[in-house]
Amino acid sequence: MNNLVLLRHGQSEWNKENRFTGFHDVELSELGREEARKAGVSLNDIRFDAVYTSTLKRANHTAEIALDASGNNDHLRVGEGWNMTRHDDLRERDYGDLTGLNKDETREKFGEEQVHIWRRSYDVPPPGGEALINVVERVKPYWEKHIKPRVEAGENILLAAHGNTLRAMMIILGEATPDNINEVEIPTGVPIVFEYKNGAKGSHRFIS
């Protein structure tokens, strides 16, 4: 049996300030670093063969902190860093014109219903940004070409990314559909572990 672990980054400074973040490259908050550490401790029984992450530092640093805390992945160290594959296709959804805006203030300006549509609908993008369908369209080819073959070959893989990246993955993995993905919540810093056996995906669980 092997595992695919999906891990949303820990709380970022803009998460703490309740801002739309998207492609903006912000750091983890102190709580976010602690969430990443706890995630790593909870994964100390998994020896990862490879780590994939986005090009944004909140995801990179979450993976690094988690690997360090796991105590079981020193084989992935490279000097003072870690052997990780970073790619733009694994970035968060682009929130376009909403990037940097406070979510509560945005609701006051545009209305609760409109902001909910922008945040949770599958195919309606915010002004100048991406809808979730666009995230699926860039994550799925990357998954199928680079990550899926390794998982199905029996390797343990960590994918440390973002809320909407992982919501896209839940659709790609068949755990959600475009019709019900708005009900899926991906908490910060909580690993989702998928078990594979002989290349076939089995059950999954959240490790809190």
QUIHU-V620304 format. One record per run of one state. SS is the DSSP state (a for helix, b for strand, c for the rest). FROM is the first residue (numbers start at 1). TO is the last residue. If there is no record, write none. Layout:
# QUIHU-V620304
SS,FROM,TO / SS,FROM,TO
This chain:
# QUIHU-V620304
c,1,1 / b,2,8 / c,9,11 / b,12,12 / a,13,16 / c,17,18 / b,19,19 / c,20,27 / b,28,28 / c,29,29 / a,30,42 / c,43,49 / b,50,53 / c,54,56 / a,57,70 / c,71,73 / a,74,76 / b,77,78 / c,79,80 / b,81,82 / c,83,84 / b,85,86 / c,87,87 / a,88,90 / c,91,95 / a,96,98 / c,99,101 / b,102,102 / a,103,110 / c,111,111 / a,112,120 / c,121,131 / a,132,152 / c,153,156 / b,157,161 / c,162,162 / a,163,172 / c,173,180 / a,181,183 / c,184,190 / b,191,197 / c,198,199 / b,200,207 / c,208,208
